[in-house]
Amino acid sequence: MTHDDDTCPHLVRANLLEAENARLKAEVERLQSIHSIDSIGIEQLKAEVERLTYVGDAMAMMVGHIEVKGDAHRMMLEFSNEWNAAKEGKQS
């Protein structure tokens, strides 16, 4: 009796499992690549938010030290209040 590798159930099953394993490995690598890109994007966004918050805080502090009266003073107070509300995620 000869052994046919193309029809041997064990070898056929092993080949199918090997192909599935390769497919799953490729999918894991693809997902890891996407996650890596997402992580870089998130870190860049965090850095940008931190930078803009720092600058916004500095501007709000500077506005609070400018000596003006009347409408300009009210506008500067509104600016500071709106900035602080925006940092808390509130809309004015």
Legacy VTK file of the C-alpha trace (Angstrom):
# vtk DataFile Version 3.0
C-alpha trace
ASCII
DATASET POLYDATA
POINTS 92 float
0.000 0.000 0.000
1.366 3.360 -1.023
1.014 6.531 0.975
-0.328 9.529 -0.938
0.721 12.779 0.784
-1.950 14.746 -1.090
-4.812 12.737 0.387
-3.427 11.694 3.771
-5.934 13.160 6.286
-3.223 14.021 8.796
-1.076 15.873 6.285
-4.065 17.625 4.721
-5.156 18.805 8.181
-1.598 19.856 9.065
-1.376 21.899 5.857
-4.708 23.595 6.580
-3.598 24.433 10.129
-0.287 25.759 8.867
-2.050 28.026 6.371
-4.467 29.262 9.051
-1.575 29.901 11.428
0.199 31.983 8.764
-2.995 33.962 8.107
-3.507 34.658 11.822
0.134 35.660 12.275
-0.172 38.148 9.396
-3.364 39.576 10.934
-1.684 39.990 14.343
1.238 41.801 12.710
-1.173 44.068 10.812
-3.089 44.912 13.998
0.132 45.558 15.923
1.236 47.926 13.183
-2.064 49.833 13.363
-1.849 49.967 17.160
1.700 51.310 16.927
0.559 54.053 14.523
-2.392 54.870 16.788
-0.086 55.102 19.800
2.214 57.501 17.983
-0.772 59.608 16.919
-2.157 59.673 20.453
1.205 60.713 21.889
1.484 63.504 19.311
-2.023 64.708 20.170
-1.269 64.643 23.901
1.886 66.686 23.341
-0.022 69.189 21.188
-2.791 69.556 23.804
-0.185 70.063 26.511
1.618 72.705 24.441
-1.579 74.563 23.561
-2.815 74.440 27.153
0.482 75.881 28.354
0.282 78.710 25.813
-3.400 79.359 26.590
-2.656 79.551 30.311
0.186 82.001 29.642
-2.062 84.182 27.469
-4.851 84.148 30.064
-2.368 85.149 32.761
-0.953 87.959 30.616
-4.419 89.267 29.834
-5.168 89.333 33.552
-2.180 91.631 34.156
-2.934 94.218 31.481
-4.302 97.372 33.062
-7.372 98.478 31.157
-10.769 99.788 32.100
-14.310 99.587 30.814
-15.253 97.299 27.935
-11.693 96.093 27.365
-11.473 94.964 30.991
-14.766 93.047 30.689
-13.579 91.432 27.459
-10.357 90.275 29.128
-12.274 88.824 32.056
-14.572 87.029 29.614
-11.543 85.677 27.767
-10.074 84.268 30.986
-13.410 82.765 32.025
-13.955 81.224 28.585
-10.427 79.797 28.573
-10.870 78.188 31.978
-14.252 76.780 30.941
-12.762 75.381 27.733
-10.003 73.609 29.683
-12.700 71.924 31.778
-14.487 70.814 28.605
-17.318 73.304 28.987
-18.656 75.518 26.278
-19.459 79.140 26.951
LINES 1 93
92 0 1 2 3 4 5 6 7 8 9 10 11 12 13 14 15 16 17 18 19 20 21 22 23 24 25 26 27 28 29 30 31 32 33 34 35 36 37 38 39 40 41 42 43 44 45 46 47 48 49 50 51 52 53 54 55 56 57 58 59 60 61 62 63 64 65 66 67 68 69 70 71 72 73 74 75 76 77 78 79 80 81 82 83 84 85 86 87 88 89 90 91
